[in-house]
Amino acid sequence: MLIRLFVLLGFFTLQSFGLAPKLEKQIFQLIDATQYSKHKRLIETIFADETPFFIDEHIDTIKLIETLKENGLLKLYHDAPLMNRVTFTTGGNAQFFVKLLRDTLQSIGYYRYFTRKAVRENSTFFWEIEFMSEYSIDPIVLQKALEKRNCSITTIERIDSSTWHYTIDITNAHLDLQKLQPHEPLELRKSLNAYWIDVSLGEKLTIQTLRGDSWFPDVALFDHKMHLLKSYKNEEKVSELVMYLPKETHYIKISDIFNQTNIKHGLKLLLEGAK
């Protein structure tokens, strides 16, 4: 009861700033009551000019968080490792979204996490993960990584110190994959994970093993939004595979039916034709 009273008092005190109600609410939601009370005068100074924190009538959440972070007001670390939970929401293709987010998280150093929930409700897809760490995901670092994939964070909610909710716009997004150039052979090193390549510039793809290896092909072709166009599997060993790509093909996933280690020395790819 006392905690709730303290939070309410903190919020009404924040109202005295004379800031726009939307901005007041967002600031109070991103930093806890203790941080606000401790740094009240600093906050008043920082946000005296509200203009930089609005885009039309909407709050520029990234700008707001960046400013709080630069001034030491956004706490992203914990006193000890604890379970962090993050929910990502989008209105786009679920498979594409999860692939994009997995790649993005890996690019900023998050490899170990567990999926708690992956569900679509009407036109909205939710993907919730959890991981043990002393640090929460840095929203600014995440945004910069997403920008490389031509998508952006539209809303950020801090539920508590270890629980965050992101809404992400993937309308024009693309996977940040190596793009295979026509008539330029590419050698891929041995990998314990499936190979993902952008093959959008060609019509015919030749896949060869290196050093006399052979493998059991498991290949899938996707369009730019990760809708499956075609798949190919062969339970007989081969050293070369030639594929004619459907016109809409954008991405290809290459792996082995049984075990990725069968591709002992990597692969050589050659893309031909032009779209």
C-alpha positions as CSV (number, residue, x, y, z in Angstrom):
1,M,0.0,0.0,0.0
2,L,2.9,2.4,0.9
3,I,4.7,1.6,-2.3
4,R,1.5,2.3,-4.4
5,L,1.1,5.6,-2.5
6,F,4.7,6.5,-3.2
7,V,4.3,5.8,-6.9
8,L,1.2,7.9,-7.1
9,L,2.8,10.8,-5.3
10,G,5.7,10.6,-7.6
11,F,3.5,10.7,-10.6
12,F,1.5,13.7,-9.4
13,T,4.7,15.5,-8.5
14,L,5.8,14.9,-12.1
15,Q,2.7,16.6,-13.2
16,S,4.0,19.8,-11.7
17,F,6.7,20.0,-14.4
18,G,4.1,21.3,-16.8
19,L,5.3,18.9,-19.4
20,A,3.0,17.4,-22.0
21,P,1.0,14.6,-20.3
22,K,2.3,12.0,-22.8
23,L,5.9,12.9,-22.1
24,E,5.3,12.9,-18.3
25,K,3.8,9.5,-18.4
26,Q,6.5,8.0,-20.6
27,I,9.3,9.4,-18.4
28,F,7.7,8.1,-15.3
29,Q,7.2,4.7,-16.9
30,L,10.8,4.3,-18.0
31,I,12.4,5.3,-14.7
32,D,11.2,4.1,-11.3
33,A,9.9,6.4,-8.6
34,T,13.1,6.3,-6.6
35,Q,15.2,7.5,-9.6
36,Y,12.7,10.2,-10.4
37,S,12.6,11.6,-6.8
38,K,16.3,11.5,-6.5
39,H,16.9,13.3,-9.8
40,K,13.9,15.6,-10.0
41,R,15.8,18.8,-10.7
42,L,18.0,17.2,-13.4
43,I,14.9,15.9,-15.1
44,E,13.2,19.3,-15.0
45,T,16.3,20.8,-16.7
46,I,16.7,18.1,-19.3
47,F,13.1,18.2,-20.5
48,A,12.4,21.9,-20.2
49,D,12.3,22.0,-24.0
50,E,9.9,19.2,-25.1
51,T,10.2,19.8,-28.8
52,P,13.1,17.4,-29.6
53,F,11.1,14.5,-28.0
54,F,8.1,14.7,-30.3
55,I,7.5,13.6,-33.9
56,D,4.3,15.3,-34.8
57,E,2.1,14.4,-31.8
58,H,3.9,11.2,-31.0
59,I,6.8,10.7,-28.6
60,D,10.1,9.9,-30.1
61,T,10.7,7.0,-27.7
62,I,14.2,6.3,-28.9
63,K,15.3,9.9,-28.5
64,L,13.7,9.9,-25.0
65,I,15.5,6.8,-23.9
66,E,18.8,7.9,-25.4
67,T,18.5,11.2,-23.4
68,L,17.7,9.4,-20.2
69,K,20.6,7.0,-20.8
70,E,23.1,9.7,-21.5
71,N,22.2,11.4,-18.3
72,G,22.5,8.2,-16.2
73,L,18.8,8.0,-15.5
74,L,17.9,4.8,-17.3
75,K,19.0,1.8,-15.3
76,L,19.7,-1.3,-17.5
77,Y,21.8,-3.3,-15.0
78,H,20.8,-5.3,-12.0
79,D,22.6,-5.8,-8.7
80,A,22.8,-9.6,-9.4
81,P,21.9,-11.8,-12.3
82,L,18.1,-12.3,-12.6
83,M,15.6,-13.5,-15.2
84,N,14.9,-10.9,-17.8
85,R,11.7,-11.2,-19.9
86,V,11.2,-9.4,-23.2
87,T,8.1,-9.5,-25.5
88,F,8.4,-8.5,-29.1
89,T,5.2,-7.7,-31.1
90,T,4.7,-7.2,-34.8
91,G,1.9,-7.3,-37.4
92,G,4.0,-9.1,-40.0
93,N,4.9,-12.7,-40.9
94,A,5.7,-14.7,-37.8
95,Q,8.5,-16.9,-39.3
96,F,10.2,-13.9,-40.9
97,F,9.9,-11.9,-37.7
98,V,11.5,-14.6,-35.5
99,K,14.3,-15.2,-37.9
100,L,15.0,-11.5,-38.1
101,L,14.9,-11.1,-34.3
102,R,17.1,-14.1,-33.7
103,D,19.7,-12.7,-36.1
104,T,19.4,-9.2,-34.6
105,L,19.8,-10.5,-31.0
106,Q,22.8,-12.6,-32.0
107,S,24.4,-9.6,-33.6
108,I,24.3,-7.7,-30.3
109,G,25.6,-10.7,-28.2
110,Y,22.4,-12.5,-27.1
111,Y,22.8,-16.2,-27.9
112,R,21.3,-17.9,-24.8
113,Y,17.6,-17.3,-24.2
114,F,14.4,-19.4,-24.1
115,T,11.1,-18.8,-25.9
116,R,8.3,-18.5,-23.3
117,K,5.6,-17.7,-25.8
118,A,5.1,-17.5,-29.5
119,V,1.5,-16.8,-30.4
120,R,-0.6,-15.0,-33.0
121,E,-3.7,-13.1,-31.9
122,N,-5.8,-11.9,-34.8
123,S,-3.2,-9.9,-36.9
124,T,-0.6,-9.5,-34.2
125,F,2.2,-11.9,-33.4
126,F,3.9,-12.0,-29.9
127,W,7.3,-13.6,-29.2
128,E,8.4,-13.6,-25.6
129,I,11.8,-14.7,-24.5
130,E,13.7,-14.9,-21.2
131,F,17.3,-15.0,-20.3
132,M,19.4,-14.8,-17.1
133,S,21.6,-11.7,-17.0
134,E,22.8,-8.8,-14.9
135,Y,21.8,-6.5,-17.8
136,S,18.6,-5.8,-19.7
137,I,18.7,-5.4,-23.5
138,D,19.8,-1.9,-24.3
139,P,17.0,-0.3,-26.4
140,I,19.4,2.0,-28.3
141,V,21.7,-0.9,-29.2
142,L,18.7,-2.9,-30.3
143,Q,17.3,-0.1,-32.4
144,K,20.7,0.4,-34.3
145,A,20.8,-3.3,-35.0
146,L,17.3,-3.3,-36.3
147,E,18.0,-0.3,-38.6
148,K,20.5,-2.4,-40.5
149,R,17.5,-4.6,-41.4
150,N,15.3,-1.6,-42.4
151,C,12.9,-2.0,-39.5
152,S,12.3,0.1,-36.3
153,I,10.9,0.1,-32.8
154,T,7.7,1.9,-32.7
155,T,6.9,1.6,-28.9
156,I,8.8,0.5,-25.8
157,E,7.3,-0.3,-22.5
158,R,9.2,-1.0,-19.3
159,I,6.9,-3.2,-17.2
160,D,9.5,-3.4,-14.4
161,S,13.3,-3.4,-14.1
162,S,13.6,-6.8,-15.8
163,T,10.5,-6.9,-18.1
164,W,10.3,-5.0,-21.3
165,H,7.8,-4.9,-24.3
166,Y,8.8,-3.8,-27.8
167,T,6.5,-3.2,-30.8
168,I,8.5,-3.5,-34.0
169,D,7.5,-2.3,-37.5
170,I,8.8,-4.8,-40.1
171,T,6.9,-3.4,-43.1
172,N,10.0,-2.8,-45.2
173,A,12.4,-5.1,-43.3
174,H,14.9,-7.5,-44.9
175,L,17.3,-10.1,-43.4
176,D,20.8,-8.9,-43.1
177,L,22.4,-11.7,-45.0
178,Q,25.3,-12.0,-47.4
179,K,24.1,-11.3,-50.9
180,L,25.3,-13.7,-53.6
181,Q,26.5,-12.0,-56.7
182,P,25.8,-13.6,-60.1
183,H,28.9,-15.3,-61.7
184,E,31.0,-14.7,-58.6
185,P,31.7,-18.1,-56.8
186,L,31.4,-17.9,-53.0
187,E,33.0,-20.4,-50.6
188,L,31.3,-20.8,-47.2
189,R,33.2,-22.1,-44.2
190,K,32.2,-25.1,-42.2
191,S,29.3,-24.2,-39.9
192,L,27.4,-26.0,-37.1
193,N,24.3,-24.0,-38.2
194,A,22.4,-23.9,-41.4
195,Y,23.6,-21.5,-44.1
196,W,21.4,-18.5,-44.9
197,I,22.1,-16.6,-48.1
198,D,20.4,-13.8,-50.2
199,V,20.1,-15.2,-53.7
200,S,17.7,-12.6,-55.0
201,L,19.9,-11.6,-58.0
202,G,20.0,-14.8,-59.9
203,E,18.0,-17.7,-61.4
204,K,20.2,-20.7,-61.2
205,L,22.2,-21.9,-58.2
206,T,24.9,-24.6,-58.0
207,I,25.9,-25.9,-54.6
208,Q,29.1,-27.9,-54.4
209,T,30.9,-29.5,-51.4
210,L,34.6,-28.9,-50.9
211,R,37.5,-31.3,-50.8
212,G,35.5,-34.2,-52.1
213,D,32.8,-34.1,-49.3
214,S,29.2,-35.2,-49.8
215,W,26.1,-34.4,-47.8
216,F,22.4,-35.1,-47.6
217,P,20.8,-31.8,-48.9
218,D,18.0,-30.1,-47.0
219,V,17.4,-26.9,-48.9
220,A,14.5,-24.4,-48.6
221,L,13.7,-21.3,-50.8
222,F,11.8,-18.3,-49.4
223,D,10.4,-15.1,-50.8
224,H,11.4,-11.7,-49.3
225,K,8.9,-12.2,-46.4
226,M,10.0,-15.7,-45.6
227,H,7.1,-17.5,-47.2
228,L,8.2,-20.9,-48.3
229,L,8.4,-21.3,-52.0
230,K,10.1,-24.6,-52.5
231,S,12.0,-27.2,-50.5
232,Y,14.3,-30.0,-51.6
233,K,15.5,-33.0,-49.5
234,N,17.6,-35.9,-50.6
235,E,18.4,-38.9,-48.4
236,E,21.2,-40.0,-50.7
237,K,24.6,-38.4,-50.5
238,V,25.5,-35.9,-53.2
239,S,28.5,-33.6,-53.8
240,E,26.7,-31.2,-56.1
241,L,23.2,-29.8,-56.4
242,V,21.8,-27.5,-59.2
243,M,18.6,-25.6,-58.5
244,Y,16.5,-23.3,-60.7
245,L,15.1,-20.7,-58.5
246,P,11.5,-19.5,-58.7
247,K,11.2,-15.9,-59.7
248,E,10.2,-14.7,-56.2
249,T,13.1,-16.4,-54.5
250,H,15.0,-14.1,-52.1
251,Y,16.5,-16.2,-49.4
252,I,17.9,-19.8,-49.3
253,K,18.5,-22.0,-46.3
254,I,21.0,-24.8,-46.8
255,S,21.6,-27.6,-44.3
256,D,21.9,-31.4,-44.0
257,I,18.9,-33.6,-43.3
258,F,20.7,-35.6,-40.6
259,N,23.6,-33.6,-39.2
260,Q,25.2,-30.4,-40.2
261,T,28.7,-31.9,-39.5
262,N,28.3,-33.9,-42.8
263,I,29.3,-30.7,-44.5
264,K,32.9,-31.1,-43.3
265,H,34.7,-28.4,-45.2
266,G,32.0,-26.0,-46.2
267,L,30.3,-25.3,-49.5
268,K,30.9,-23.5,-52.8
269,L,28.0,-21.5,-54.3
270,L,27.6,-20.2,-57.9
271,L,24.7,-18.1,-58.9
272,E,23.9,-17.6,-62.6
273,G,21.4,-15.7,-64.6
274,A,20.0,-12.3,-63.7
275,K,16.5,-11.1,-62.6
